[in-house]
Structures are given as C-alpha cells and as structure tokens.
Amino acid sequence: MTGPGGQSYAVLTLCRALHLFGEGAQVSKRAAANHALTALPDWAELIRWARDWWYAGGADDATSRHGEVVRFVDDVSSRILERWGLPHRGGPIP
C-alpha cells in the first residue's frame, strides 16, 4: 500500500465494506465512495481523492498518503466491527 493506486484501492474497498455492513448491499467503488462522503464527513477529502484518483486515471508518482490511509482503514474497520459487536484491536494497523 505504498503507492497511490494501492492507497486509493484500500480507501475505496473500506467504503464498500462500510456500505455493505451499514446498508446491506454491495455497490460499486464509486457509489460506495459517494455514500461515504456523507457518512464520514471527517474523511471526505481523502475519500474524494481516492475516488478521483481511481476514476480519473491518477498518476503513479502522486504523493503518498500512506499514514492517512492507515488511519482511515483503522477508523472505518473499527466502526464496522463495533456496529456488529465484533472484537477488534482498537489500535493502528502495523
């Protein structure tokens, strides 16, 4: 997940998981990102970046957002696990 493609993919995948576990339906990356923009307003800028990078053919030499993406993955996965009453570590992913 060091390059922007992997980082974008990770963000969009978590958006899809959030939609699936919150709304009960699997949707496209684009639809999930659009939903997450409203559901996760604190993460809107990162979600918008990931969606736009993915669908506008982003450049592989774009600046890494690794730390921000790791925090997003940790936050959203924790939200999903908490909603379903599942145990989680509660800490950042190494």
C-alpha positions in Angstrom: 0.0 0.0 0.0 2.9 2.3 -0.6 1.8 3.7 -3.9 -1.3 5.9 -4.6 -3.0 3.1 -6.6 -2.9 0.7 -3.6 -3.9 3.5 -1.2 -6.8 4.5 -3.4 -7.9 0.9 -3.6 -7.7 0.5 0.2 -9.9 3.6 0.8 -12.5 2.6 -1.8 -12.6 -1.0 -0.5 -13.3 0.2 3.0 -16.0 2.5 1.7 -17.6 -0.6 0.0 -17.4 -2.6 3.3 -18.9 0.3 5.2 -21.8 0.4 2.7 -22.3 -3.4 2.8 -22.3 -3.7 6.6 -24.3 -0.4 7.1 -26.8 -0.7 4.2 -26.9 -4.4 3.5 -25.9 -4.1 -0.2 -22.7 -4.4 -2.1 -22.2 -1.4 -4.5 -19.5 -0.2 -6.9 -16.5 1.6 -5.6 -17.8 4.9 -7.0 -21.3 4.5 -5.3 -19.7 3.5 -2.1 -17.3 6.5 -2.1 -20.2 8.8 -2.8 -22.2 7.3 0.1 -19.1 7.5 2.4 -18.7 11.2 1.6 -21.9 11.8 3.6 -21.4 9.0 6.2 -17.8 10.0 7.0 -17.6 13.8 6.6 -14.3 13.9 8.5 -12.7 11.7 5.9 -14.4 13.4 2.8 -11.2 14.9 1.4 -9.4 11.5 1.5 -12.4 9.7 0.0 -12.8 12.3 -2.7 -9.1 12.0 -3.5 -9.3 8.2 -3.7 -12.4 8.2 -5.9 -11.0 10.8 -8.2 -7.5 9.1 -8.4 -9.2 5.8 -9.3 -11.7 7.0 -11.8 -9.6 9.8 -13.4 -6.6 7.6 -14.0 -4.3 9.1 -11.3 -0.6 9.2 -11.7 1.6 6.6 -10.1 4.0 9.3 -9.0 1.4 11.1 -6.9 2.4 11.9 -3.3 2.0 9.1 -0.9 -0.9 9.3 1.7 0.1 6.2 3.5 -0.2 7.4 7.1 -3.6 9.0 6.4 -4.8 5.9 4.6 -3.7 3.6 7.5 -5.7 5.8 9.9 -8.7 5.7 7.7 -8.6 1.9 7.4 -8.2 1.6 11.2 -11.1 4.0 11.8 -13.5 2.5 9.3 -12.8 -1.1 10.2 -13.2 -0.3 13.9 -16.6 1.3 13.1 -17.7 -1.7 11.2 -16.6 -4.2 13.9 -18.2 -2.1 16.6 -21.5 -1.9 14.7 -21.6 -5.6 14.5 -20.4 -6.2 18.1 -17.2 -7.9 17.0 -13.9 -7.7 18.8 -11.2 -5.5 17.4 -7.7 -4.5 18.5 -8.6 -0.8 18.8 -5.1 0.3 17.7 -3.5 1.2 14.4 -2.7 -1.5 11.9 1.1 -2.0 11.8 
